[in-house]
Amino acid sequence: MPDRVRVQLWCSTCVAGLHLPAFAAQAGGLFAERGLEVELTKIVAAPDKTLSGLSERVRAVADGRADFVFTSIAYFLSAQAEAGGELPVRFAAVFHRRNPIAALVAADSQLGEPADLAGRRATASTLPWFASEYEGALDHFELDRPVMVDRRGSGDPVAALERKEIDAIPALIDMLPVYGKHGLPLRAIPLDIAVYGSGLVAAERLPSELVARVTDALREGFELQREQPELGIAAYRRRFPNISEDHLRSSWAVFEPYAFVGPPPGSMDADTWQRSIDYTSATHGLQAVPAEAVYRSELLTPAAGLEPAL
């Protein structure tokens, strides 16, 4: 009998590309080859859009509603900090190997690189944690903080961008295809900080050998998705038929460079993890938790580091 596990997805539209390797692994039989029956489950509803509220997805793994979850480092550290480092969950693999926060600007904007964003107006009408992430990124580059324009309840931020009421929309770079559907041609200015951004979290109750089988299949799924993009796209659309092929291709195109940076997709090392914990905790004002509460040390690879931020 295969081992059955439930893998909770993240947002099916805003980070669709990140999920394609899992669907490719499932469709290509990579899980089955390792004696696994994997159920890719919908995201657990968040009670609110605060960082703490969105961290409910991590708590769902801790309390048994799922066995794994695709999630952000920020969500995880928020949940773990609230639990005093006692939440029985750990990262098993890393997917966004750079922080994916970016400034979305009009395609014809004169802004072109991070230094151009210093002191510029940005909307705070997206998820609140995006604003903190964006401010933290500019702090990292020792640039003047943006002027955050609070437009909550004031309508579409892309329309505000078109009316030149703001200069940029802070968002994950993966969300460029989502905002790009609003009519105004957009492009992204990535901040590209060399810290981890997202990955796969596993329940501590799961044995190491089972977790390793899941992560090994996912790592092969990245390569399979790269070689046979139609495989993951078709499987994804069977599950979420309302999401177009064009959207999935665009989502993969913006995500792929963040997965294939330095060491193979999914791999993680202790040095980059410590940098990521320190950076993300400081950015969001979270209580620091020890490294042993963040990742499974048996799944680390030798330190290779990430390339410096662009």
GUMARLO-389534 format. One record per residue (C-alpha): residue number from 0; x, y, z. Coordinates in pm, whole numbers, plus 32768, in hexadecimal, padded with zeros to 4 digits. Each point is the difference from the previous one (the first is absolute). Example, Ala and Ser with C-alpha at 12.3 -4.5 7.8 and 13.67 -1.06 7.14 Angstrom:
PT   i east north   up
PT   0 84CE  7E3E 830C
PT   1 8089  8158 7FBE
***
This chain:
PT   i east north   up
PT   0 8000  8000 8000
PT   1 8086  815B 7FA9
PT   2 8032  8102 8112
PT   3 7EF0  8107 7FE4
PT   4 8058  816C 8043
PT   5 7F44  8147 7FDB
PT   6 80BE  8128 7F6F
PT   7 7F50  814C 8033
PT   8 8031  80F6 7EE5
PT   9 8037  8176 8018
PT  10 7F37  80FC 7F32
PT  11 7F91  7F53 7EBD
PT  12 8010  8144 7F37
PT  13 8103  80E8 809C
PT  14 8117  7EFA 8019
PT  15 7F7F  7F05 7F00
PT  16 8156  7FC5 7F63
PT  17 8091  7F87 8149
PT  18 7F07  7EDF 8004
PT  19 8040  7F7E 7EA2
PT  20 8123  7F19 8062
PT  21 7F1C  7F4E 80F9
PT  22 7EF8  7FC7 7EF6
PT  23 810D  7F8F 7F0C
PT  24 8089  7F0E 8106
PT  25 7EA5  7F74 8038
PT  26 7FA8  7FE2 7E8E
PT  27 8156  7F73 7FAC
PT  28 7FEB  7EEF 8107
PT  29 8122  8082 80D2
PT  30 7F3E  7FE3 8145
PT  31 7F7C  7EA7 7FA5
PT  32 8161  7F87 7FB2
PT  33 8059  804B 8169
PT  34 7ED5  7F4E 8095
PT  35 7F3A  813F 803E
PT  36 7E95  805C 7FC6
PT  37 7FFD  817A 800E
PT  38 7EC3  80CE 8021
PT  39 8033  816C 7F99
PT  40 7F02  80B6 80D7
PT  41 7F72  815D 7FEC
PT  42 8084  8112 80DE
PT  43 7F73  801D 8160
PT  44 7F34  813E 802C
PT  45 80AD  8115 80C0
PT  46 7F38  80B3 8111
PT  47 8087  814F 7F87
PT  48 810C  8090 7F1C
PT  49 80FC  8056 810D
PT  50 8145  7F3E 800A
PT  51 7F7D  7F46 8131
PT  52 7EB8  7FB0 7F53
PT  53 80AA  7F82 7EC6
PT  54 80DD  7F24 80DA
PT  55 7ECF  7F24 8040
PT  56 8079  7F28 7EDC
PT  57 8135  7FA3 80CA
PT  58 7F36  7FB9 8139
PT  59 7F22  7F1B 7F2E
PT  60 812D  7F1D 7FC9
PT  61 805A  8009 8170
PT  62 7EA3  7F95 806E
PT  63 7FD2  7EEF 7EFC
PT  64 7F1F  80A3 7EFC
PT  65 8119  7FC5 7F03
PT  66 8153  7F55 8000
PT  67 80C0  80FD 7F2B
PT  68 7FC4  8162 7F85
PT  69 8097  80E0 7EF4
PT  70 802D  814B 80B5
PT  71 80D1  8139 8033
PT  72 811B  8023 80F9
PT  73 7F48  812B 8095
PT  74 7EC4  7F37 8047
PT  75 80C9  7EEB 809F
PT  76 80D4  80E1 80DE
PT  77 7ECA  80BF 806F
PT  78 7F54  7EBE 806A
PT  79 8139  7F75 80A6
PT  80 8049  8147 80B7
PT  81 7E9D  8008 808C
PT  82 8031  7E9C 807B
PT  83 814F  8052 80A0
PT  84 80B2  7F16 7F10
PT  85 7F31  7ED6 8079
PT  86 7F2B  7FC8 7EC7
PT  87 8049  7E99 7F86
PT  88 8049  805C 7E95
PT  89 8144  8037 7F3D
PT  90 806C  8060 7EA0
PT  91 8068  7EDA 7F29
PT  92 8051  80B4 7EB9
PT  93 8028  8162 7F79
PT  94 7F55  8078 7EC0
PT  95 802B  817C 7FE1
PT  96 8178  800B 8030
PT  97 7FFE  817D 8000
PT  98 7F08  80E3 80AD
PT  99 7EF4  803A 7EF2
PT 100 7F89  8158 8070
PT 101 7FF3  80F7 7EE0
PT 102 7F77  8151 7F9A
PT 103 7EFC  7FE6 7EEC
PT 104 800A  813A 7F2B
PT 105 7F63  8078 7EBE
PT 106 80B8  7F79 7ED0
PT 107 804F  8164 7F8F
PT 108 8079  806F 815A
PT 109 8153  80A9 8017
PT 110 804D  7F29 8131
PT 111 80E9  7EE6 7FA5
PT 112 80CF  7F83 8127
PT 113 7FE5  7FEC 817B
PT 114 80B4  814C 8037
PT 115 7EED  80AE 7F39
PT 116 7EFC  7F92 8100
PT 117 8092  80CC 811F
PT 118 7EFB  80ED 808E
PT 119 7EFF  7FA9 7EF5
PT 120 7E8E  7FD4 8045
PT 121 7F86  7E9B 8028
PT 122 7EA9  7F7F 8057
PT 123 7FB7  7F53 8147
PT 124 7EB9  7F74 7F7B
PT 125 808B  7EA6 7FB6
PT 126 8040  7F01 8114
PT 127 808D  80C2 812A
PT 128 8136  7F24 8018
PT 129 8065  8063 7E9E
PT 130 8030  8165 8079
PT 131 80E4  7F8D 811B
PT 132 80BE  7F1B 7F13
PT 133 802E  811B 7F07
PT 134 8073  80F9 8107
PT 135 80F0  7EFF 808C
PT 136 8092  7FC3 7EA7
PT 137 8046  8172 7FCA
PT 138 8098  8011 815D
PT 139 80E0  7EDD 7F9B
PT 140 8087  80CD 7EDC
PT 141 8022  8132 80E4
PT 142 7F06  80BF 7F2C
PT 143 7F03  80FF 8079
PT 144 7EBE  7F58 8068
PT 145 7ED6  801D 7F14
PT 146 7EDB  80E4 8047
PT 147 7EEF  7F02 804B
PT 148 7EAF  807B 7F83
PT 149 7EE3  7F58 80BA
PT 150 7EF6  7FB7 7EFB
PT 151 7F47  7EE7 80B1
PT 152 7E9A  7FFC 7F85
PT 153 8053  80FA 7EED
PT 154 7FF4  7F15 7ED9
PT 155 80F5  7F60 7F10
PT 156 8170  8057 8046
PT 157 804C  7FD6 7E8C
PT 158 7F07  8116 7FB5
PT 159 80B4  80DA 8101
PT 160 8146  7FB1 7F4E
PT 161 7F67  8064 7EB4
PT 162 7F7F  8147 8095
PT 163 8164  803A 8086
PT 164 7F83  8016 8166
PT 165 810E  7F04 805B
PT 166 8147  7F95 7F60
PT 167 800E  7E90 805D
PT 168 7F3B  7ED9 8089
PT 169 80C1  7F26 80F6
PT 170 7FB9  7E91 7FB4
PT 171 80A1  7EAF 7FCC
PT 172 8095  7FF7 7EA5
PT 173 7F22  7ECF 7FC3
PT 174 7ED4  80E9 800A
PT 175 8067  80BF 7EC8
PT 176 7F1B  7F26 7F25
PT 177 7EDD  803D 80F2
PT 178 801F  817B 8001
PT 179 8053  7FFD 7E8D
PT 180 7E9B  7F98 7FB3
PT 181 7F7C  8151 8071
PT 182 8045  80B1 7EB7
PT 183 8131  80D6 8044
PT 184 8143  7F63 7F7A
PT 185 80E5  7FBD 8129
PT 186 8160  7F8A 8045
PT 187 80B3  7FA0 813E
PT 188 8131  8093 80A9
PT 189 807E  7ED9 80D0
PT 190 80B8  8045 8144
PT 191 80B1  7EAD 7FEC
PT 192 8086  7FE7 8164
PT 193 80C6  7EC0 8033
PT 194 7F24  7F66 810E
PT 195 7F05  7EE8 7FE2
PT 196 7E98  805E 7FB1
PT 197 7F2B  7EC4 7FFF
PT 198 800E  7E89 801C
PT 199 7F61  7EBD 8073
PT 200 7FAC  7FD7 8171
PT 201 7FD7  7EA2 8093
PT 202 7F5D  7F8E 8144
PT 203 80FB  7F88 8101
PT 204 7F2A  7ECA 803B
PT 205 806B  7F7C 7EAA
PT 206 8133  7F1D 7FF3
PT 207 8133  808B 7F54
PT 208 8008  7EF3 7EF4
PT 209 7E9A  8052 7F94
PT 210 8049  8176 7FF5
PT 211 8139  7FB9 7F33
PT 212 7F35  7F38 7F03
PT 213 7F0C  8120 7FD4
PT 214 8113  8104 7FD7
PT 215 80C7  7F25 7F11
PT 216 7ECE  7FD6 7F23
PT 217 7FC2  8178 8005
PT 218 8169  804D 7FA3
PT 219 7FDF  7F19 7ED5
PT 220 7EB2  80A8 7FBA
PT 221 80B2  814B 7FC9
PT 222 80DC  7F68 7EF4
PT 223 7ED8  7F4B 7F65
PT 224 7F35  8140 7FF3
PT 225 8122  80AE 7F55
PT 226 8023  7EE8 7F00
PT 227 7E8C  7FBD 7FCA
PT 228 7F40  813C 805C
PT 229 7EB9  7F7C 7F72
PT 230 7FFA  7EE6 8100
PT 231 7FDE  80DA 8133
PT 232 7F22  80FF 7F52
PT 233 7F06  7EF8 7F8F
PT 234 7FF6  7F60 815A
PT 235 7FD6  8153 80A7
PT 236 7EDE  805D 7F1D
PT 237 7F52  7EB8 8044
PT 238 7FF9  806C 816C
PT 239 7FC6  8174 7FC7
PT 240 7F55  801C 7EA9
PT 241 7FB4  8173 8032
PT 242 8174  8053 7FEB
PT 243 8075  8032 7E9A
PT 244 8130  7F69 7F57
PT 245 8080  815F 7FB7
PT 246 7FF1  8058 8171
PT 247 80BA  7EC4 8062
PT 248 810E  8037 7EFC
PT 249 8030  8167 8073
PT 250 8006  7F95 816C
PT 251 8108  7EF6 7FBB
PT 252 80D0  80F8 7F38
PT 253 801B  80F5 8123
PT 254 8031  7EEE 8107
PT 255 80FC  7F22 7F4C
PT 256 8131  80E7 8028
PT 257 7FC1  8006 8178
PT 258 8001  7E83 8016
PT 259 8130  7FBC 7F26
PT 260 80FC  80DE 80B3
PT 261 8147  7F64 8073
PT 262 7FC9  7EA5 8098
PT 263 7EE9  7F21 7F76
PT 264 7E93  805F 8042
PT 265 7F8A  7F98 8157
PT 266 8159  7FED 809F
PT 267 8054  80D4 8130
PT 268 8134  804E 80CE
PT 269 8030  8074 8166
PT 270 80B7  8146 7FB3
PT 271 7EF4  8084 7F16
PT 272 7EF4  7F8C 80EE
PT 273 8095  80C7 8120
PT 274 8015  8135 7F24
PT 275 7E97  7FC9 7F96
PT 276 7F84  7FD5 8165
PT 277 80B3  813B 8074
PT 278 7F8C  80D2 7ED7
PT 279 7E93  7F96 8005
PT 280 7FDD  8018 817A
PT 281 8091  8160 8001
PT 282 7F2D  806F 7ED8
PT 283 7EB9  7F99 80A3
PT 284 8059  8045 816B
PT 285 7FE6  7E91 805F
PT 286 809E  7F5D 812D
PT 287 812E  7F3F 7F83
PT 288 7FE5  7E86 8016
PT 289 8128  7F0F 7FFF
PT 290 8066  7F57 7EBD
PT 291 7FA4  7EAB 808C
PT 292 7E93  8075 800C
PT 293 8004  8065 7E91
PT 294 808A  7EE7 7F26
PT 295 8051  7E8E 7FFF
PT 296 8178  7FF3 8023
PT 297 8015  7EA2 7F68
PT 298 7F89  8092 7EB4
PT 299 810A  810F 7FE9
PT 300 80FA  7FFF 7EE4
PT 301 8168  8083 8017
PT 302 800B  817B 800C
PT 303 8020  8097 7EA6
PT 304 7F57  814B 8046
PT 305 7F42  80DE 7F10
PT 306 808B  80FC 7F0D
PT 307 8005  8167 8084
PT 308 7EC6  80CE 7FC9
PT 309 7FF2  80A4 7EAC
***
